[in-house]
Amino acid sequence: MRFAIVLVGLAAVGTFLVGDARALDIQVAPQMLVVSSGGSNLTIHTDSEFIPNLGDAVTLEIAPEGRAPQAVFIESLFADDCGNLVARCNRLDAADAVGEFEGKQTTATVILTILGDSGEDVISVKK
């Protein structure tokens, strides 16, 4: 019985030490990045409230399948009609982060971090 109480106590302390970081729910549009297309943006919608002047507190990375994440410049941050944060980057910057890949299609994980909270969405990438 004491062992169970100690385990519950340790779990509570561990939860406290981890803090209140949470996973963001993000959705990337479009869900397919066509490298050769004329589209202009990759847009990341979040469930996080928009806060003005976040600046460097928001980062965007793209992790091509099987490779390390690459930082991508965020062109703009703004609020959607629900007041949630939306990040936008240039399609060509996103394609550069994916880099060369074998075959005609691959996947990449888009990772957005806001004030230490991160969310991921997997998109398809086509040549």
Buried (B, 14 or more C-beta within 10 A) or exposed (E): EEEEEEEEEEEEEEEEEEEEEEEBEBEBBBEBBBBEEEEEBBBBBBBBEBEEEBEEEBBBBBBBEEBEBBEBEBBEBEEEEEEBBBBBBBBEBBBBBBEEBEEEEBBBBBBBBBEEBBBBBEBEBBE
